[in-house]
């Protein structure tokens, strides 16, 4: 019967534990379960064969990353070769118990060790997690827990590590906050208008823009105090001399009620808050534009920062958007309409979030579906360039923008647009990453295959020519012999 050795990965190192006693039939009985919990009884079932500690925290992180991905690290390979492959020749057949199927498959492929994972093995690993520090005498009390905590933190940091300058998560949060701010700002502006209209109802018709209205309320305060001296300041706010004069005239003949100083103070405070909210929204808009320029410059150049940010937010990340096909990007944001159409067997939606792009608005009614499909295709290309290129550049996005414009003109007037391969070649040369593309637009791998095939064909032709040349003297000799015989 093969010996069972358990490979136990800890935060301090790798351990090999050999099973000395086995009880597979009654593994789930209360007596056996109690023996697994009690260390004095469990130490008779399993004993430590060997332990290899990690040299440093960096080494521990490398090994745990490899284990989590089902890859066998070089240290683990050397450890298993030393104790199982070389030692297994002397001690007979060995079965290695593992906790991860991927890692077990990799070990059995590389080292030809039989790996096993079943209920009984998992019960032994559960007990090992409980008693592992007691088997390793070199570890002091609390060392094992500290190592676990440190490795857990470093492993988490490595998994969420990202390039600070290309953080698409910040874009997702910014666009969501911007949408919330728009709703709140509109609600608060309506409240300011309704509140102040009791005192000065004519102002709503003269100043319709929300932020400007709040600034005007903050400046005028009580309409009875508005005089000729305040007109220059009012002109700066409304950006129009005639409108400022109109406000002044309306204030003198207003039908609104008088308002107390305390009520006016509260209206003014609320108007100040709305003004600050408008200023913050402007700052957030600038931040989003800058961030989109850093993270997705080509998508921004093609479709704008707002629509691009909404696409990234809806997809979950720029990488997810880059992985999505053009057909998915086209209806991204219209999932409800799509499933409703599929359920009722109606017409499926032509566009989702990309409807807010200026291209869709400029297209005629019959061409909206065609241009949305074409635009989604270009968005897929732009997002992939942004996600996977090392050097960020706007050149490709600008060229793609020109292509969509040309396609719109083609639909309207019939003027043929430039070929895609020519546009991409010019974009590559402008971006400074010019690599000689294949004459037919063939990829690098295909070109190599073609070159290999051509070489083989040339060799075959050369071999045939050599054989033909060798065969010529033989034929001459045969013909001469025939002539001699006839004579």
matplotlib code that plots the C-alpha trace (Angstrom):
import matplotlib.pyplot as plt

x = [0.0, 1.3, 2.3, 0.1, 2.1, 0.2, 1.6, 0.6, 1.2, 1.5, 2.4, 5.8, 6.8, 5.9, 5.4, 5.2, 3.2, 3.1, 0.0, 0.9, -2.6, -5.7, -9.4, -11.2, -14.3, -15.3, -13.8, -16.9, -17.6, -17.6, -14.5, -12.4, -13.5, -12.6, -9.1, -8.6, -9.4, -7.1, -3.4, -2.1, -4.2, -3.8, 0.0, -0.2, -2.1, 0.1, 3.7, 5.9, 8.2, 9.9, 9.4, 11.0, 10.6, 10.4, 13.6, 11.7, 8.3, 8.9, 9.6, 6.4, 4.4, 5.8, 5.1, 1.5, 0.8, 2.0, -0.1, -3.2, -2.8, -2.2, 1.5, 4.4, 7.1, 10.8, 11.2, 8.3, 9.6, 13.0, 11.4, 9.3, 12.1, 14.3, 11.9, 9.5, 11.2, 14.6, 13.4, 10.5, 12.8, 14.1, 10.8, 8.5, 5.4, 4.1, 0.8, 0.8, -2.4, -3.1, -5.7, -5.9, -6.7, -4.8, -1.6, -2.0, -2.3, 0.8, 2.8, 1.7, 2.6, 6.0, 7.3, 5.1, 3.9, 0.4, -1.7, -5.0, -7.8, -10.8, -13.0, -10.6, -7.7, -9.6, -10.5, -6.8, -6.0, -8.7, -7.0, -3.5, -4.7, -5.7, -2.5, 0.2, 2.1, 2.5, 4.3, 6.9, 9.1, 11.2, 8.1, 7.4, 3.9, 2.3, 4.8, 2.4, -0.4, 1.9, 3.1, -0.4, -1.5, 1.6, 1.2, -2.5, -2.0, 0.8, -1.2, -4.2, -2.1, -0.6, -4.0, -5.4, -2.2, -2.8, -1.1, -2.0, -2.1, -4.4, -7.0, -10.3, -12.0, -11.6, -13.4, -16.3, -16.7, -16.4, -19.1, -21.5, -20.9, -21.4, -24.8, -25.9, -24.7, -26.8, -29.9, -29.3, -28.4, -31.5, -33.7, -32.0, -32.3, -36.0, -36.3, -34.4, -36.6, -39.8, -38.7, -37.4, -40.4, -42.6, -40.5, -39.5, -41.5, -40.5, -36.8, -37.5, -38.6, -35.7, -32.9, -33.7, -30.3, -30.1, -26.5, -26.9, -30.3, -28.7, -25.8, -28.4, -30.4, -27.2, -26.3, -29.8, -31.0, -34.0, -35.4, -36.1, -32.3, -31.6, -30.6, -28.5, -25.2, -25.7, -26.2, -22.5, -22.3, -25.5, -24.2, -21.1, -23.4, -26.0, -23.4, -25.8, -26.5, -30.1, -30.9, -29.5, -31.6, -34.6, -34.1, -33.7, -37.0, -38.8, -37.7, -39.1, -42.6, -42.6, -45.8, -44.0, -44.6, -42.2, -39.9, -38.4, -34.7, -34.6, -36.3, -34.1, -31.0, -32.1, -32.8, -29.4, -27.6, -29.4, -28.5, -24.8, -24.9, -26.3, -23.6, -20.9, -22.4, -22.3, -18.6, -17.8, -19.6, -17.4, -14.3, -15.4, -16.1, -12.5, -11.1, -13.1, -11.9, -8.2, -8.6, -10.2, -7.4, -4.9, -6.7, -8.6, -7.3, -8.5, -12.0, -12.2, -11.1, -13.6, -16.8, -16.2, -15.3, -18.9, -20.1, -16.7, -16.8, -20.4, -19.3, -16.4, -18.7, -21.3, -18.8, -17.1, -13.6, -11.7, -10.4, -13.9, -14.9, -11.9, -12.9, -16.5, -17.4, -18.7, -22.2, -22.2, -20.9, -23.6, -26.5, -24.6, -27.1, -30.2, -30.3, -33.9, -35.1, -33.1, -34.5, -38.0, -37.7, -36.4, -39.3, -42.0, -40.3, -40.2, -37.5, -34.2, -32.7, -30.2, -28.2, -27.7, -25.4, -23.7, -27.0, -25.8, -22.9, -23.2, -22.7, -26.1, -27.8, -26.3, -27.4, -30.7, -33.4, -32.8, -29.0, -29.1, -28.8, -26.0, -23.9, -24.4, -23.1, -20.1, -19.5, -19.6, -17.0, -14.7, -15.3, -14.2, -11.0, -10.3, -10.9, -8.6, -5.8, -6.3, -6.4, -3.4, -1.0, 2.0, 2.4, -0.9, -1.7, -4.7, -3.7, -5.8, -8.9, -8.7, -8.3, -11.2, -13.3, -12.4, -13.5, -16.9, -17.3, -16.4, -18.9, -21.6, -20.8, -20.8, -24.4, -25.5, -23.7, -22.2, -18.5, -16.4, -14.3, -10.6, -9.7, -9.3, -5.8, -4.6, -6.0, -4.4, -1.0, -1.0, -2.1, 0.8, 3.3, 2.0, 2.1, 5.8, 5.3, 5.7, 6.3, 6.3, 2.9, 2.4, 1.5, -1.9, -2.6, -1.4, -0.6, 3.0, 2.2, 0.6, 3.5, 6.0, 4.0, 3.9, 7.7, 8.2, 5.9, 7.8, 11.1, 9.7, 8.4, 11.8, 13.6, 11.2, 11.8, 15.6, 15.4, 13.3, 15.8, 18.8, 17.0, 16.2, 19.9, 21.1, 18.6, 19.8, 23.1, 21.4, 18.8, 21.6, 23.4, 20.3, 19.5, 23.2, 22.9, 19.7, 21.4, 24.3, 22.0, 20.1, 23.4]
y = [0.0, 3.5, 5.9, 9.0, 12.3, 15.6, 18.8, 21.6, 25.2, 27.7, 31.3, 30.3, 27.6, 24.2, 21.2, 17.5, 15.4, 11.6, 9.6, 6.7, 5.5, 5.6, 5.0, 5.5, 3.5, 5.3, 8.7, 10.6, 8.8, 11.0, 9.1, 9.8, 13.4, 13.8, 12.4, 15.0, 17.8, 16.4, 17.1, 14.2, 11.7, 13.5, 13.4, 9.6, 9.7, 12.2, 13.2, 15.9, 14.5, 17.7, 21.5, 24.2, 27.7, 30.7, 32.8, 36.2, 37.9, 38.4, 34.7, 33.8, 36.1, 34.7, 31.1, 31.9, 33.7, 30.6, 28.2, 30.4, 30.2, 26.4, 26.8, 24.9, 27.3, 26.3, 26.1, 23.7, 21.6, 21.3, 20.5, 17.7, 16.3, 16.1, 14.3, 12.5, 11.8, 10.9, 9.7, 7.8, 5.4, 4.1, 4.2, 2.7, 4.2, 7.6, 9.3, 13.1, 14.6, 18.2, 20.8, 22.3, 20.2, 22.5, 22.3, 18.5, 18.2, 20.4, 18.3, 14.9, 16.2, 17.6, 15.1, 12.1, 11.9, 10.4, 13.2, 12.6, 14.8, 13.3, 13.7, 11.9, 14.0, 17.3, 16.2, 15.7, 19.1, 20.7, 19.2, 20.3, 23.9, 23.6, 21.9, 23.0, 25.4, 22.7, 20.4, 23.0, 23.4, 26.3, 28.6, 30.5, 31.2, 33.9, 33.7, 31.6, 34.2, 37.1, 35.5, 34.8, 38.4, 39.8, 37.5, 38.1, 41.9, 41.6, 39.1, 41.4, 44.4, 42.5, 41.5, 45.0, 46.7, 49.1, 51.8, 55.1, 57.1, 54.6, 53.9, 53.3, 52.8, 56.6, 57.2, 54.9, 56.7, 60.2, 59.6, 58.0, 61.0, 63.4, 61.8, 62.0, 65.6, 66.5, 65.1, 66.8, 70.1, 70.1, 69.3, 72.0, 74.6, 73.9, 74.4, 77.7, 79.0, 78.0, 79.5, 82.8, 83.1, 84.0, 87.2, 87.9, 85.7, 87.6, 86.5, 82.9, 84.0, 86.4, 84.0, 80.4, 78.8, 77.1, 78.1, 81.6, 81.9, 80.8, 83.3, 86.1, 85.3, 85.3, 88.8, 90.5, 89.1, 91.4, 93.0, 96.3, 96.8, 96.5, 99.9, 101.4, 100.8, 97.0, 96.9, 96.4, 93.4, 92.0, 92.4, 90.3, 87.5, 87.4, 88.3, 90.6, 94.4, 94.3, 91.3, 93.1, 96.2, 93.9, 92.4, 95.8, 97.0, 93.8, 94.2, 97.8, 96.6, 93.1, 91.4, 89.3, 89.4, 91.0, 88.7, 88.9, 89.2, 85.7, 84.1, 85.9, 84.7, 81.1, 81.6, 83.2, 80.3, 77.7, 79.7, 79.8, 76.0, 75.5, 77.9, 75.8, 72.6, 74.1, 75.0, 71.5, 70.0, 72.1, 70.9, 67.3, 67.7, 69.0, 66.1, 63.5, 65.1, 64.9, 61.3, 60.1, 61.8, 59.8, 56.4, 56.2, 59.0, 57.3, 56.5, 60.1, 61.5, 59.3, 59.6, 62.2, 61.9, 61.6, 58.8, 57.0, 57.2, 55.8, 52.9, 52.1, 52.4, 50.1, 47.5, 47.5, 48.4, 49.5, 45.9, 44.5, 47.0, 46.1, 42.4, 43.0, 42.6, 45.6, 44.1, 44.2, 47.8, 48.9, 47.9, 48.5, 50.2, 48.9, 45.5, 45.8, 46.8, 43.9, 41.2, 42.7, 42.5, 38.9, 38.0, 39.6, 38.8, 42.5, 44.7, 44.7, 48.1, 49.7, 51.5, 51.9, 54.5, 55.4, 57.1, 60.1, 60.5, 63.4, 61.0, 59.4, 62.7, 63.9, 60.8, 60.7, 58.4, 55.6, 55.6, 55.7, 52.0, 51.7, 54.5, 53.1, 49.7, 51.4, 53.6, 50.6, 48.9, 51.9, 52.1, 48.5, 49.3, 52.4, 50.7, 47.9, 50.3, 52.2, 49.0, 47.1, 49.7, 50.7, 54.2, 56.3, 58.4, 60.2, 59.7, 56.5, 58.0, 61.1, 59.0, 56.8, 60.0, 61.2, 57.7, 58.0, 61.5, 60.2, 57.4, 59.9, 61.9, 58.7, 58.0, 61.5, 62.4, 59.1, 60.3, 57.2, 57.2, 56.2, 52.5, 51.4, 50.0, 53.3, 55.2, 52.9, 53.0, 56.8, 56.6, 54.2, 56.5, 59.6, 57.8, 57.0, 53.3, 52.5, 48.9, 47.7, 46.2, 43.4, 44.4, 42.7, 43.6, 40.2, 39.8, 38.9, 35.2, 34.7, 36.4, 34.1, 31.1, 32.3, 32.8, 29.3, 27.9, 29.8, 28.4, 24.9, 25.4, 26.7, 23.7, 21.3, 23.1, 23.0, 19.2, 18.5, 20.5, 18.5, 15.2, 16.2, 17.1, 13.8, 11.9, 13.6, 11.7, 8.4, 9.0, 9.9, 6.7, 4.6, 6.2, 5.6, 1.9, 1.6, 3.1, 0.7, -2.3, -1.2, -0.9]
z = [0.0, -0.9, 1.8, 2.1, 2.5, 3.0, 1.4, 3.7, 2.6, 5.5, 5.8, 7.2, 4.7, 3.1, 5.3, 4.5, 7.0, 6.8, 7.8, 10.1, 11.0, 8.8, 9.5, 6.3, 7.0, 10.2, 9.2, 10.1, 13.4, 16.6, 18.0, 14.9, 14.8, 18.5, 17.8, 15.0, 17.5, 20.3, 19.5, 21.6, 19.6, 16.2, 16.6, 16.5, 13.3, 11.5, 12.1, 10.5, 7.9, 6.7, 6.9, 4.6, 5.9, 3.5, 3.4, 3.4, 3.2, -0.6, -1.1, 0.9, -1.3, -4.5, -3.4, -2.2, -5.5, -7.4, -5.3, -5.7, -9.5, -9.4, -10.5, -8.9, -7.7, -8.1, -4.3, -4.0, -6.9, -5.2, -1.9, -3.3, -5.5, -2.4, -0.1, -2.4, -5.8, -4.5, -1.1, -2.7, -4.5, -1.2, 0.8, -1.9, -3.5, -2.3, -2.7, -2.2, -0.7, -1.9, -1.2, -4.7, -7.8, -10.2, -8.1, -7.8, -11.6, -12.1, -9.6, -11.1, -14.7, -13.7, -11.1, -11.9, -8.3, -7.7, -6.2, -4.3, -2.9, -1.1, 2.0, 4.3, 3.1, 3.6, 7.2, 7.8, 6.4, 8.6, 11.6, 10.4, 10.2, 13.8, 15.1, 12.5, 14.9, 17.5, 15.1, 14.3, 17.4, 16.0, 15.9, 19.1, 20.3, 18.2, 15.3, 13.1, 13.5, 12.8, 9.6, 8.5, 9.1, 7.3, 4.3, 4.2, 3.9, 1.3, -0.7, -0.7, -1.7, -4.6, -5.9, -5.8, -7.1, -10.0, -11.9, -10.1, -13.3, -15.0, -12.3, -14.0, -10.6, -10.0, -13.3, -12.2, -8.9, -10.5, -13.1, -10.5, -8.2, -11.1, -11.9, -8.3, -8.1, -11.1, -9.6, -6.2, -7.8, -9.9, -6.8, -4.7, -7.5, -7.8, -4.0, -4.1, -7.0, -5.2, -1.9, -3.3, -5.7, -2.8, -2.5, -6.1, -8.5, -11.7, -11.4, -12.5, -16.0, -16.5, -15.2, -16.1, -15.6, -12.1, -11.0, -12.3, -10.5, -7.1, -7.6, -8.4, -5.3, -3.2, -4.6, -4.5, -1.2, -0.4, -3.6, -1.8, -1.3, -5.1, -6.5, -9.3, -7.4, -7.5, -11.3, -12.2, -9.9, -11.3, -14.9, -13.9, -12.7, -15.5, -18.2, -20.0, -19.5, -20.7, -18.5, -15.5, -16.2, -16.7, -13.2, -11.7, -13.3, -12.3, -8.7, -8.5, -9.7, -8.2, -7.0, -4.4, -0.7, 1.8, 3.8, 7.2, 7.9, 9.5, 6.5, 4.1, 6.0, 5.6, 1.9, 1.4, 3.3, 1.1, -2.1, -1.0, -0.5, -4.0, -5.4, -3.7, -5.1, -8.6, -8.1, -6.9, -9.8, -12.2, -10.4, -10.6, -14.3, -14.8, -12.7, -14.8, -18.1, -16.9, -15.6, -18.8, -20.8, -18.7, -18.6, -21.9, -24.2, -27.4, -26.1, -24.9, -28.3, -30.1, -28.0, -25.3, -21.6, -20.4, -22.7, -22.4, -18.6, -18.5, -20.8, -18.5, -15.4, -16.9, -18.0, -14.6, -15.8, -18.9, -19.2, -19.2, -21.8, -23.9, -23.7, -24.8, -28.5, -30.4, -30.4, -26.6, -26.5, -28.9, -26.5, -23.2, -21.0, -22.8, -21.2, -20.0, -23.5, -25.0, -22.8, -23.1, -26.9, -26.7, -24.4, -26.5, -29.8, -30.7, -32.2, -30.3, -29.3, -31.7, -29.1, -25.4, -23.7, -27.0, -28.0, -26.0, -28.5, -30.9, -33.8, -33.2, -33.0, -36.2, -38.2, -40.0, -38.6, -41.1, -40.5, -36.7, -36.3, -38.9, -37.4, -33.9, -35.0, -36.7, -33.7, -31.3, -33.5, -33.2, -29.4, -29.1, -31.0, -29.0, -25.6, -26.5, -27.5, -24.2, -22.1, -23.5, -25.0, -23.0, -24.3, -24.0, -27.0, -28.5, -32.1, -32.7, -31.1, -33.3, -36.4, -35.4, -34.8, -38.3, -39.6, -38.0, -39.4, -42.8, -42.5, -41.6, -44.7, -46.8, -45.6, -46.4, -49.6, -50.8, -50.6, -50.1, -46.9, -46.7, -46.2, -42.6, -43.2, -44.6, -41.7, -39.2, -40.9, -40.8, -37.1, -36.3, -38.1, -36.2, -32.9, -33.4, -33.1, -36.8, -37.5, -41.1, -41.6, -44.0, -47.5, -47.4, -43.8, -42.5, -38.8, -37.7, -37.0, -40.4, -42.1, -40.4, -41.4, -45.0, -44.9, -43.6, -46.3, -49.0, -47.8, -47.9, -51.4, -52.5, -51.0, -52.7, -56.1, -55.5, -54.7, -57.8, -59.9, -58.4, -59.0, -62.6, -63.2, -61.8, -63.9, -67.2, -67.6, -66.8, -69.5, -72.0, -71.2, -71.7, -75.1, -76.2, -75.2, -77.2, -80.3, -80.0, -79.8, -82.9, -84.8]

ax = plt.figure().add_subplot(projection="3d")
ax.plot(x, y, z, "-o")
ax.set_aspect("equal")
plt.show()
